[in-house]
Structures are given as structure tokens and as C-alpha cells.
């Protein structure tokens, strides 16, 4: 049974937690005691309905404020697949948390309040999902019950969101669904209140969404996490390289190149647990044994010999800035790519996106918290990264403040 990882996004009070609670409730993924606790809290709050958002707003501070503060991972499953949902904050103050939660997602659900339509946080969240190269995003127009389930309101918001998607040049597929998370319309069950909507429910779409298909088609990349050398007589000559295949496919007999040494060898065998397998694909954790011993260490990258690869020291990147202290020209940070880190200097700040107009401002002196834009960097040591457009999993990095050790930025390589 495969696993679909989903990120949620939306502004404060758009109903993310309620939607996730509805998914849990309608798929019967809630234990009886937890549901009774939520019913009890709802009554104490004087509500006339069961507040399903309480199933996900687990922190006391979240319940008191009525907003999601931190990223919570919620698990549920159907007969077809398992799901992991990253319930991310909607308030602009917690955008950095939202980026963290979305970084491992394969799809996203963006909620828009039918009463308010598209606004700045919608633009910000869709821009982030565009940066993350998600292939499918579901835009759910929520709280349709509060606008009398009017089709024209849904159509107007849909048109505004489509214009935004075109403006940010989002290359994936966007699906629009009118819903009411509070009452369950078009979440798991088809709504009787919106017969004008001819699409499927949110869960039906999620059930059919392909998983990991793009990763398997990309150039083969294998970051070495551990060198295995058993200390016993039976395997005294054995040397294997363990890790998780980031992208592409590796098979017995494939010629490979090791970065950064550029030395070559051939895959002798592939082990998954105690079994030998003929081939392995993106997302699988395996051990590779090579025909010829090469000096390989943790942090090296094994790539298919016929794939293009780059060792970068000067490159451009799109950056999402996550720190209260501004990003300024000529500053230096630690750049972490995979398990490797090196010093990086900011050579220039090129553009920053105006979240109100979605236009690039070329006159930029610094990046403030939550800004997104383009920069140029120079690293002390080569970074074996890909263009994020070509191999997303190998084209992302983080910037770390060398003094506070805080993660201050997320970058996407452009070469």
C-alpha cells in the first residue's frame, strides 16, 4: 500500500484543521474516546456542532487562539492507500513553518474562504508550491454553506485563482473543488447542496493521484549515507554503500560515477534488507555493492555514468527567507546540501517578489522574513547539485546562520 504525503495551506480561519478533521471523521479514522473528547470540548465551548478542527489543533495554545501554530502530521488510511497530512499554519507569522511542512509533500490542498476569496496568503502559498514543483494542487473553496452554496461565487473565486496560477507560471495541474468542511460537502461524500458541481470529491481525487512517478523518471542520484564494512570473517572483503535513492533507477550492471572524485565502477549487486534485487527506484532505501572498490565516503553522490552532473561553486538560486534578521549582500552562511555543508557567500541579491502584485522587484537591498526572490551565491567547496527544475530532490539546500545555528533560508538551485 503506497503513501501519499499532503500539505495543507490557507489563511487563518479558512478551515484547514476542520477539513482534516472531516477527512478523519468520514473515513472512520478517529477512535471513539478521542471523538467523545472532542464532543465534550465542543459542548463546553457552547457550540451547536462537533468542532472537528479539535482533532488536529493539539496544542493548548492552538486551542486557545483558534489557529494552527506548528506543523502537525496526521495519519489516516483508506482501503487503497495511506495518507500523511502536514497541517501547516496559515498566519503569515508562521510561513516558515508552512514551508517546512510542505517540503516533503507530493501534493497540496489550498483552502480559500468563499466569503473572502483570494488574498495575500493565497498568493504566497501558491508561490511556495510552485517553487516546490508540486505536480498537482487542489484548491478547495471552503465554507460554501456560508454563501448559500452559490455557483457564481465559486466561479468568481476560481477565475481569480486561475489568473494567479497563470501569473506565477505554475506548471502543475490545479483542481478546484467547492466544499464545506463543517458539514462534509464534497470532502468524502458528494454534496446534495451543489448539484451544479460535476467534479469528484476531494478524497476521490486523492485516491487516484499517482505517487513518485516523476522521481522515477529523473536522472539517477544516490547520496551515500553510510559505508558498510562488516567486521567478521565471512564478509571481510565486503564493502557496501547504504542510502536512499533520491531519483531515477539503479540496476545491476549499470555503470556509475562517484562525485566528487569522478571515479567509475559498475553495480555488482543491490540489496534491500536481506534480499538481493535486480533494480531499485526513487524512494527505496538500499545498499549498493560495486565491482571495483573506490574510495567512497558518507556525503558522496553515486550517479548513473550516462547522466549529466554538475559540480557547482557559483550559481543562482531562488530563496525563501525564514529569519527575522534580513538577508543582505556579501553575508556568509553555511550551505547544507544533503549531508554536506560548506561556507557560502551571497554575491548578489537579484530580485524579490511583491506578494501583492506578484511582480519581481529588481531594486532590492535585503530580504525580510517570508520574502521570496532570486540571489547569486559562491561556495567554498563544490556542491554536486542539480537544477531544481530537473531533479527537485537534489536541487534544494538550506542556509544556516553560523553563529546561532538557525536555519535562515531555503534555496532552489538554478543552473
VEXNUMAR-156787 format. One record per residue (C-alpha): x negated, y negated, z. Coordinates in pm, whole numbers, plus 50000, padded with zeros to 5 digits. Layout:
% residues N
X, Y, Z;
...
% end
This chain:
% residues 415
50000, 50000, 50000;
49843, 49670, 49891;
49828, 49347, 50094;
49942, 49005, 49973;
49791, 48706, 50155;
50010, 48395, 50153;
49952, 48038, 50271;
50238, 47808, 50363;
50228, 47430, 50325;
50460, 47138, 50364;
50517, 46820, 50559;
50623, 46806, 50923;
50980, 46935, 50969;
51004, 47079, 50616;
51075, 47417, 50774;
50765, 47634, 50727;
50797, 47810, 51060;
51170, 47858, 51009;
51109, 48013, 50668;
50855, 48258, 50806;
51087, 48339, 51094;
51365, 48407, 50843;
51137, 48643, 50645;
51051, 48830, 50964;
51413, 48846, 51077;
51568, 48952, 50746;
51302, 49217, 50680;
51364, 49355, 51031;
51005, 49285, 51134;
51098, 49141, 51476;
51104, 49353, 51790;
51422, 49349, 51999;
51256, 49193, 52304;
51099, 48911, 52101;
51430, 48832, 51933;
51604, 48825, 52272;
51338, 48585, 52400;
51391, 48353, 52102;
51769, 48365, 52151;
51723, 48274, 52517;
51493, 47978, 52438;
51735, 47856, 52169;
52019, 47853, 52423;
51806, 47666, 52679;
51734, 47404, 52415;
52109, 47363, 52363;
52105, 47491, 52003;
52411, 47645, 51841;
52195, 47877, 51630;
51892, 48101, 51679;
51581, 47890, 51612;
51374, 48137, 51410;
51081, 47894, 51398;
51009, 48000, 51756;
50894, 48336, 51620;
50584, 48165, 51479;
50528, 47848, 51684;
50349, 48043, 51954;
50151, 47772, 52134;
50320, 47588, 52421;
50206, 47256, 52271;
50364, 47354, 51939;
50696, 47437, 52100;
50697, 47113, 52299;
50621, 46896, 51997;
50822, 47098, 51747;
50530, 47106, 51499;
50270, 47361, 51394;
49923, 47260, 51514;
49693, 47553, 51443;
49685, 47824, 51178;
49878, 48133, 51286;
49856, 48461, 51095;
50182, 48650, 51078;
50208, 49011, 50962;
50505, 49195, 50820;
50573, 49458, 50559;
50840, 49596, 50329;
50859, 49935, 50162;
50649, 49801, 49872;
50361, 49613, 50036;
50213, 49447, 50343;
50202, 49071, 50391;
49976, 48834, 50583;
50107, 48478, 50606;
49886, 48189, 50718;
50133, 47946, 50877;
49940, 47621, 50834;
50005, 47277, 50985;
50195, 47014, 50789;
50087, 46698, 50968;
49816, 46501, 50785;
49604, 46509, 51103;
49571, 46888, 51069;
49498, 46907, 50694;
49158, 47061, 50771;
49337, 47349, 50945;
49557, 47392, 50639;
49252, 47421, 50408;
49101, 47685, 50636;
49421, 47887, 50640;
49464, 47868, 50264;
49106, 47963, 50176;
49174, 48339, 50168;
49525, 48324, 50024;
49624, 48473, 49689;
49942, 48271, 49660;
50110, 47983, 49842;
50455, 47865, 49941;
50503, 47488, 49941;
50813, 47360, 50116;
50987, 47035, 50029;
51273, 46892, 50234;
51570, 46848, 49998;
51658, 46524, 50180;
51314, 46366, 50128;
51171, 46507, 49806;
50804, 46484, 49704;
50574, 46266, 49914;
50205, 46227, 50003;
50155, 46556, 50188;
50315, 46744, 49896;
50064, 46584, 49662;
49777, 46661, 49899;
49875, 47026, 49946;
49928, 47093, 49577;
49591, 46930, 49503;
49425, 47166, 49751;
49594, 47471, 49599;
49484, 47351, 49257;
49126, 47328, 49388;
49154, 47679, 49529;
49264, 47802, 49183;
49569, 47989, 49307;
49735, 48155, 49011;
50092, 48128, 49147;
50255, 47875, 49379;
50616, 47891, 49496;
50777, 47552, 49559;
51078, 47606, 49783;
51323, 47316, 49806;
51440, 47377, 50163;
51738, 47254, 50369;
51973, 47272, 50070;
52250, 47322, 50327;
52195, 46962, 50441;
52258, 46823, 50091;
52570, 47035, 50028;
52376, 47275, 49804;
52387, 47016, 49523;
52223, 47134, 49200;
52140, 46781, 49083;
51931, 46716, 49397;
51732, 47034, 49335;
51688, 46941, 48967;
51562, 46591, 49050;
51307, 46714, 49303;
51198, 46990, 49065;
51135, 46733, 48789;
50930, 46513, 49024;
50724, 46811, 49137;
50670, 46925, 48776;
50536, 46578, 48692;
50296, 46606, 48985;
50183, 46954, 48880;
50105, 46819, 48532;
49924, 46514, 48670;
49686, 46718, 48887;
49633, 46962, 48598;
49736, 47266, 48799;
49659, 47563, 48575;
49857, 47831, 48757;
50222, 47930, 48747;
50474, 47732, 48955;
50809, 47883, 49057;
51088, 47665, 49201;
51345, 47813, 49440;
51631, 47632, 49622;
51658, 47773, 49975;
51798, 47725, 50323;
51560, 47889, 50569;
51803, 47820, 50853;
52081, 48032, 50701;
51873, 48258, 50474;
51991, 48134, 50133;
51764, 48274, 49857;
51491, 48378, 50104;
51557, 48753, 50126;
51920, 48758, 50018;
52085, 48589, 49719;
52277, 48276, 49818;
52652, 48264, 49769;
52633, 47887, 49805;
52417, 47825, 49496;
52563, 48029, 49213;
52411, 47777, 48971;
52063, 47913, 49056;
51978, 48201, 48821;
51633, 48291, 48954;
51535, 48554, 49211;
51495, 48528, 49587;
51158, 48434, 49734;
51094, 48786, 49865;
51175, 48945, 49528;
50916, 48723, 49362;
50658, 48807, 49629;
50723, 49179, 49593;
50634, 49169, 49222;
50328, 48942, 49238;
50004, 49114, 49121;
49718, 49134, 49374;
49345, 49091, 49299;
49394, 49122, 48922;
49181, 48817, 48838;
48895, 48916, 49072;
48851, 49248, 48892;
48811, 49078, 48552;
48544, 48830, 48663;
48163, 48879, 48640;
48034, 49141, 48884;
47896, 48993, 49209;
47787, 49188, 49520;
47647, 48988, 49815;
47427, 49217, 50024;
47539, 49216, 50386;
47319, 49495, 50526;
47030, 49717, 50419;
47090, 50078, 50532;
46786, 50295, 50616;
46884, 50599, 50831;
46627, 50699, 51093;
46644, 51076, 51055;
46451, 51342, 50864;
46742, 51441, 50639;
46768, 51092, 50485;
46422, 50948, 50544;
46394, 50833, 50178;
46745, 50688, 50158;
46794, 50315, 50111;
47137, 50166, 50051;
47286, 49818, 50030;
47617, 49754, 50201;
47866, 49475, 50141;
48198, 49377, 49990;
48229, 49335, 49615;
48316, 48970, 49561;
48423, 49001, 49199;
48415, 49229, 48897;
48341, 49602, 48881;
48031, 49814, 48952;
47989, 50172, 48829;
47729, 50448, 48839;
47470, 50395, 48568;
47520, 50016, 48548;
47204, 49810, 48507;
47184, 49538, 48770;
46976, 49230, 48851;
46891, 49116, 49202;
46894, 48746, 49285;
46676, 48557, 49354;
46390, 48797, 49267;
46535, 48874, 48917;
46419, 49235, 48953;
46623, 49502, 48776;
46738, 49854, 48853;
47024, 50096, 48783;
47302, 50201, 49020;
47232, 50561, 49121;
47544, 50613, 49334;
47827, 50426, 49505;
47951, 50529, 49849;
48282, 50431, 50010;
48278, 50565, 50362;
48162, 50925, 50339;
48275, 50967, 49977;
48085, 50910, 49655;
48287, 50725, 49393;
48221, 50660, 49025;
48314, 50290, 49034;
48428, 50016, 49273;
48610, 49688, 49217;
48650, 49346, 49377;
48769, 49359, 49737;
48619, 49702, 49814;
48353, 49743, 50082;
48093, 49990, 49955;
47729, 50096, 49970;
47515, 50089, 49656;
47215, 50318, 49607;
46970, 50220, 49331;
46745, 50441, 49119;
46440, 50222, 49179;
46354, 50074, 49517;
46345, 49695, 49516;
46270, 49451, 49795;
46629, 49350, 49878;
46741, 49169, 50194;
47063, 49051, 50352;
47181, 48746, 50161;
47051, 48860, 49821;
47303, 48896, 49539;
47335, 49201, 49313;
47488, 49113, 48974;
47554, 49302, 48652;
47248, 49262, 48428;
47460, 49157, 48130;
47634, 48877, 48326;
47521, 48518, 48318;
47395, 48388, 48651;
47250, 48063, 48781;
47006, 47954, 49050;
47117, 47602, 49139;
46927, 47322, 49308;
47101, 47022, 49150;
47474, 47046, 49086;
47808, 46871, 49108;
48096, 46976, 49330;
48446, 46882, 49431;
48457, 46830, 49807;
48737, 46829, 50062;
48610, 46627, 50360;
48713, 46763, 50703;
48531, 46541, 50952;
48623, 46223, 51138;
48275, 46083, 51063;
48263, 45967, 50699;
48062, 46133, 50423;
47806, 45886, 50292;
47543, 45884, 50019;
47191, 46018, 50097;
47303, 46209, 50407;
47174, 46563, 50457;
47367, 46867, 50578;
47332, 47243, 50598;
47494, 47403, 50294;
47629, 47751, 50368;
47695, 47975, 50068;
47789, 48328, 50167;
47538, 48437, 50431;
47270, 48197, 50304;
47211, 47841, 50419;
46980, 47563, 50301;
46942, 47190, 50350;
47143, 46982, 50103;
47120, 46609, 50033;
47412, 46406, 49899;
47272, 46249, 49582;
47582, 46051, 49486;
47950, 46005, 49562;
48118, 46005, 49223;
48497, 45982, 49260;
48769, 46013, 49521;
49138, 46091, 49458;
49402, 45837, 49558;
49671, 46062, 49710;
49947, 45810, 49640;
49879, 45772, 49267;
49676, 46095, 49212;
49423, 45888, 49015;
49044, 45913, 49053;
48877, 45609, 49206;
48522, 45571, 49068;
48430, 45296, 49314;
48364, 45498, 49627;
48130, 45418, 49916;
48227, 45702, 50152;
48469, 45989, 50206;
48705, 45966, 50501;
48883, 46252, 50679;
49100, 46455, 50434;
48960, 46280, 50125;
48909, 46493, 49814;
48669, 46394, 49537;
48354, 46471, 49339;
47992, 46447, 49456;
47642, 46547, 49342;
47402, 46745, 49563;
47041, 46858, 49573;
46938, 47163, 49776;
46601, 47251, 49928;
46632, 47616, 49816;
46813, 47760, 49512;
47175, 47858, 49559;
47293, 48154, 49349;
47647, 48033, 49297;
47889, 48035, 49005;
48110, 47762, 48872;
48424, 47784, 49086;
48636, 47795, 48770;
48459, 48114, 48657;
48413, 48305, 48984;
48601, 48133, 49269;
48480, 48366, 49544;
48113, 48288, 49456;
48165, 47921, 49377;
48265, 47787, 49717;
48047, 47659, 50002;
48076, 47467, 50327;
47877, 47174, 50461;
47770, 47185, 50826;
47654, 46896, 51041;
47303, 46991, 51154;
47339, 46823, 51493;
47693, 46912, 51603;
47707, 47243, 51406;
48061, 47148, 51294;
48195, 47241, 50951;
48250, 46900, 50792;
48332, 46979, 50429;
48444, 47249, 50186;
48290, 47236, 49839;
48371, 47386, 49499;
48077, 47422, 49259;
48092, 47265, 48912;
47816, 47361, 48667;
% end
